[in-house]
Amino acid sequence: MKSKKEHILYSNIKSLVELTKKQVVQNINTTMLLTYFQIGKFILEDEQKNKARASYASFTLKLISNKLTKDFGRGFSVDNLERFRKFYLNYRTRISATASRKSSAQKNTPKSASLSRKSELLFSLSWSHYTTLLKIENEEERNFYEIEATENNWSVRELQRQYSSSLYERLILSKNKQKVKQLSKKGQIIQKPTDALKDHLVLEFLDLQERPHYTERDLEKAIIDKLEHFMLEMGKGFLFAGRQKRFSFEGDHFYVDLVFYNRLLNCFVLLDLKIGKLTHQDIGQMQMYVNYYDRFVKTNNENPTIGIILCKEENKTVVEITLPKNNHQIFAKEYKLYLPSKDQLKKQIETL
């Protein structure tokens, strides 16, 4: 009994210490971001007052950088000071808008405390995340990646990977104008099957591009080995349910390559992997898989099953002719084993 009480006491203390450490890290991050934001404000205001703007960066910032580095050590290079300036420049309207909305509620609150709380609410990522975001010139695209990184708890590396794989452009290509507008304000919202689909999937992390020949089983194994990466590429709400899921009737056995469950859509998602060009037989096979899950696996409280044929070469004509016009369950999506060219995707967007 004594050991049980000691265990409970230890667990309570451990939880408190872990929570405190987490809050300390969050407070340090908030203070850093607020400091960098204010430094950027000082630099921009001083630059605007300076008449010789052309020489500002080469002379004034270099001088300030040398003095700050001497007093405080690393972290105040000219490049970093430029980043602080850009950080303020890109996010000052957000601060101003929030301040004007909350001014009446904060009349008796000290200015520094008020700004600190606003910083905590508005800057939920680390400085390393914002350093990556500041490289994105398009404001709507930058807002999208900030929302997604926050909601999905992306690491800096994952944020860089999603940007390099042109997630924003690929989602634009798969959505209508109204949905595109939502991306920069709310991020990716998953309410129906088509919301979870991208124009194509990028699987460069599988490292299969270096191999001249690979089979569908090789592709499946590579996905399983990098399942966490694959699910991040798939999108929000996906849970892994199994591979090579077998079902049988009349003595015949059939296998679904990969089975997922999407908790946002409340339905099963079946994946069939094809390394060649899509055929109508592939679509017919997926139709059977979907029908089976709808009739024998899903419950009455769950939504209809989604089937995705992941193929190396999509045939849109075959898809349109084979499936009914009101199809909302079966989709064919190409996968690419290399990072796409942003310029090419942007040209596609401009064409649309």
C-alpha positions in Angstrom: 0.0 0.0 0.0 2.9 2.3 0.9 4.5 1.7 -2.5 1.3 2.6 -4.2 1.0 5.9 -2.3 4.6 6.7 -3.1 4.0 6.0 -6.8 1.0 8.3 -6.8 3.0 11.0 -5.1 5.9 10.6 -7.5 3.5 10.7 -10.5 1.9 13.9 -9.3 5.3 15.6 -8.7 6.6 14.4 -12.1 3.5 15.7 -13.9 3.9 19.1 -12.2 7.6 19.3 -13.1 7.0 18.3 -16.7 4.2 20.9 -17.0 6.4 23.6 -15.5 9.3 22.8 -17.8 6.9 23.0 -20.8 5.5 26.3 -19.6 9.1 27.7 -19.1 10.0 26.7 -22.7 6.8 28.3 -24.0 7.5 31.5 -22.0 11.1 31.7 -23.2 9.9 31.2 -26.8 7.2 33.9 -26.4 9.8 36.3 -24.8 12.3 35.7 -27.7 9.6 36.3 -30.4 8.4 39.5 -28.7 12.0 40.7 -28.4 12.8 40.0 -32.0 9.5 41.7 -33.0 10.4 44.8 -31.1 14.0 44.9 -32.4 12.5 44.7 -35.9 10.2 47.6 -35.1 13.1 49.7 -33.9 15.2 48.9 -37.0 12.4 49.7 -39.4 11.5 53.0 -37.8 15.1 54.0 -37.6 15.6 53.0 -41.3 12.6 55.1 -42.3 14.1 58.1 -40.6 17.5 57.6 -42.2 17.9 59.6 -45.3 20.7 57.5 -46.8 18.7 54.3 -47.0 20.9 52.7 -49.6 23.8 52.4 -47.2 21.7 51.6 -44.1 22.2 47.9 -44.1 25.8 48.0 -45.0 26.7 50.6 -42.4 24.2 51.0 -39.5 23.2 47.4 -39.2 26.8 46.2 -39.3 27.7 48.7 -36.6 24.7 47.6 -34.4 25.5 44.0 -35.1 29.1 44.3 -33.9 28.1 46.1 -30.7 25.3 43.6 -29.8 27.5 40.6 -30.5 30.2 42.1 -28.3 27.7 42.7 -25.5 25.5 39.6 -25.8 27.3 37.0 -28.0 25.9 35.2 -31.0 22.5 35.7 -32.5 22.8 39.3 -33.7 24.4 39.0 -37.1 23.4 41.4 -39.8 21.4 38.7 -41.4 19.5 38.1 -38.2 18.8 41.8 -37.7 17.4 41.8 -41.3 15.2 38.8 -40.3 13.9 40.7 -37.2 13.1 43.6 -39.4 11.2 41.4 -41.9 9.5 39.6 -39.0 8.0 42.9 -37.8 7.3 44.0 -41.3 5.3 40.9 -42.1 3.4 40.6 -38.8 2.8 44.2 -37.6 -0.6 44.4 -39.2 -1.7 41.3 -37.3 -0.6 42.8 -34.0 -2.3 46.1 -34.9 -5.6 44.4 -35.9 -5.7 42.4 -32.6 -4.8 45.5 -30.5 -7.6 47.5 -32.0 -10.2 44.7 -31.4 -9.1 44.3 -27.8 -8.3 47.8 -26.8 -11.5 48.4 -24.8 -10.9 45.2 -22.8 -7.3 46.1 -22.0 -7.5 49.8 -20.9 -6.3 49.0 -17.4 -3.7 46.4 -18.5 0.0 47.4 -18.7 1.2 47.8 -22.3 4.1 45.4 -21.9 1.9 42.6 -20.4 -0.8 43.2 -23.0 1.7 42.9 -25.9 3.3 39.8 -24.3 -0.1 38.0 -24.2 -0.9 39.0 -27.7 2.5 37.7 -28.8 1.8 34.4 -27.1 -1.5 34.1 -28.9 -0.3 35.2 -32.3 3.1 33.6 -32.5 2.6 30.0 -31.5 5.6 28.6 -33.4 9.3 28.7 -32.6 11.7 31.3 -34.1 13.2 28.6 -36.3 9.7 28.0 -37.8 9.3 31.7 -38.5 12.8 31.9 -40.0 11.5 29.4 -42.5 8.2 31.2 -43.0 9.9 34.5 -43.7 11.4 33.0 -46.8 7.9 32.7 -48.3 7.1 36.0 -50.1 3.4 35.2 -50.8 1.4 36.3 -47.7 -1.5 33.9 -48.3 0.9 31.0 -48.8 2.9 32.0 -45.7 -0.3 32.2 -43.6 -1.3 28.7 -44.8 1.9 27.1 -43.8 1.8 28.8 -40.4 -1.7 27.5 -39.7 -0.8 24.0 -40.8 2.4 23.9 -38.8 0.6 25.1 -35.7 -2.4 22.8 -36.0 -0.4 19.7 -37.0 2.5 20.3 -34.6 5.0 20.2 -37.5 8.7 20.2 -36.7 10.9 22.7 -38.5 12.1 19.9 -40.8 8.5 18.8 -41.6 7.5 22.4 -42.3 10.5 22.7 -44.7 9.6 19.4 -46.3 5.9 20.4 -46.9 7.0 23.7 -48.4 9.6 22.0 -50.6 7.0 19.5 -51.8 4.7 22.4 -52.8 1.8 21.4 -50.6 0.0 24.7 -51.0 0.2 24.7 -54.8 -1.0 21.0 -54.9 -4.0 21.8 -52.8 -4.9 24.8 -54.9 -4.9 22.6 -58.0 -7.3 20.2 -56.4 -9.8 22.8 -55.1 -12.3 25.4 -56.3 -11.9 29.2 -55.9 -13.9 29.3 -52.7 -11.8 26.6 -51.0 -8.6 28.2 -52.2 -9.5 31.4 -50.3 -10.0 29.4 -47.1 -6.5 28.0 -47.2 -4.8 31.2 -46.1 -7.4 32.0 -43.4 -8.2 28.6 -41.9 -5.8 26.1 -43.4 -6.9 22.8 -44.8 -10.4 22.0 -43.7 -11.5 18.3 -44.0 -15.3 18.0 -44.2 -15.8 15.7 -47.3 -13.7 13.2 -49.2 -12.4 15.7 -51.8 -11.1 18.0 -49.1 -8.5 15.3 -48.1 -7.2 15.0 -51.6 -4.2 16.7 -53.2 -3.5 17.1 -56.9 -0.8 14.4 -56.5 1.2 12.9 -53.7 5.0 13.4 -53.4 6.9 10.4 -52.0 10.5 11.5 -52.4 11.2 10.3 -48.8 10.8 6.7 -50.0 14.1 6.9 -51.8 12.8 4.8 -54.7 13.9 7.2 -57.5 17.4 5.8 -57.3 16.2 2.3 -58.2 15.5 1.7 -61.9 13.0 -1.1 -61.2 10.6 -1.6 -58.3 7.4 -3.6 -57.8 4.2 -2.7 -56.1 5.3 -4.8 -53.2 8.5 -2.7 -53.0 6.4 0.4 -53.0 4.2 -0.9 -50.2 7.2 -1.9 -48.1 8.8 1.5 -48.5 5.6 3.2 -47.4 5.3 0.9 -44.3 9.0 1.7 -43.5 8.3 5.4 -43.7 4.7 5.2 -42.5 4.8 8.4 -40.4 6.1 10.4 -43.4 3.5 8.9 -45.6 0.6 9.7 -43.3 1.9 13.3 -43.0 1.9 13.5 -46.8 -1.6 12.0 -47.0 -2.9 14.8 -44.8 -5.0 15.4 -41.7 -6.8 12.8 -39.6 -5.4 9.6 -41.0 -4.9 6.5 -38.8 -3.2 3.3 -40.0 -5.5 0.3 -39.9 -3.4 -2.4 -41.7 -1.7 -3.7 -44.8 -2.8 -6.5 -47.2 -6.2 -6.7 -45.5 -7.8 -9.9 -46.7 -11.5 -10.7 -47.4 -12.9 -13.7 -49.1 -16.1 -15.0 -50.7 -16.9 -18.1 -52.8 -13.4 -19.4 -52.3 -11.6 -16.4 -53.7 -9.3 -14.2 -51.6 -8.8 -10.5 -52.2 -6.2 -8.2 -50.5 -6.4 -4.4 -50.0 -2.9 -3.0 -50.1 -3.3 -0.4 -47.3 -6.2 0.5 -45.1 -6.5 3.7 -43.2 -9.2 5.4 -41.1 -9.8 9.1 -41.2 -11.2 10.3 -38.0 -12.2 13.7 -39.4 -14.3 12.1 -42.2 -15.3 9.2 -40.0 -14.7 6.6 -42.7 -12.3 3.9 -43.9 -9.9 4.9 -46.6 -8.6 2.1 -48.9 -5.4 2.5 -50.9 -4.4 0.3 -53.9 -0.9 0.8 -55.2 -0.1 0.7 -58.9 3.3 1.3 -60.4 2.0 1.6 -64.0 -0.7 3.5 -65.9 -4.2 3.4 -64.5 -6.6 1.0 -66.2 -10.3 0.5 -66.0 -9.6 -2.9 -64.3 -7.9 -1.1 -61.5 -11.0 1.1 -61.0 -13.3 -2.0 -61.1 -11.2 -3.7 -58.5 -11.3 -0.7 -56.1 -15.0 -0.4 -56.6 -15.3 -4.0 -55.3 -13.1 -3.2 -52.3 -15.2 -0.2 -51.5 -18.5 -2.1 -51.8 -17.2 -4.8 -49.6 -16.2 -2.4 -46.8 -19.5 -0.5 -47.1 -21.6 -3.6 -46.8 -19.6 -5.8 -44.4 -17.1 -3.7 -42.4 -18.3 -0.1 -41.7 -21.0 0.5 -39.1 -24.2 2.5 -39.6 -22.6 5.4 -37.8 -19.7 5.7 -40.2 -19.6 7.4 -43.6 -19.2 5.6 -46.9 -15.7 4.2 -47.6 -13.3 6.1 -49.7 -11.1 4.3 -52.3 -7.9 5.8 -53.6 -5.8 4.3 -56.4 -2.3 5.5 -56.1 -0.7 5.2 -59.5 2.4 6.4 -61.3 0.4 7.6 -64.2 -3.2 8.8 -63.9 -5.7 8.4 -66.8 -8.4 11.0 -66.2 -10.5 10.0 -69.2 -10.7 6.4 -68.0 -11.7 7.5 -64.6 -14.4 9.8 -65.9 -15.9 7.2 -68.2 -15.7 4.3 -65.8 -17.1 6.0 -62.7 -20.6 7.6 -62.4 -20.8 11.4 -62.7 -21.9 11.7 -59.1 -18.9 9.7 -57.8 -17.8 10.7 -54.3 -16.0 7.6 -53.2 -13.4 6.5 -55.6 -10.4 8.6 -56.7 -7.2 8.1 -58.7 -4.2 10.1 -57.7 -0.7 10.2 -59.1 2.4 9.8 -57.0 5.8 11.4 -57.7 9.1 10.1 -56.4 10.7 13.5 -56.6 10.0 17.0 -55.3 7.9 19.0 -57.9 9.1 22.2 -59.5 7.3 25.1 -57.9 7.5 27.1 -61.1 5.7 24.4 -63.0 3.0 24.1 -60.4 2.5 27.9 -60.4 2.2 27.9 -64.2 -0.5 25.3 -63.9 -2.3 27.4 -61.3 -2.1 30.5 -63.6 -3.5 28.5 -66.4 -6.5 27.4 -64.3 
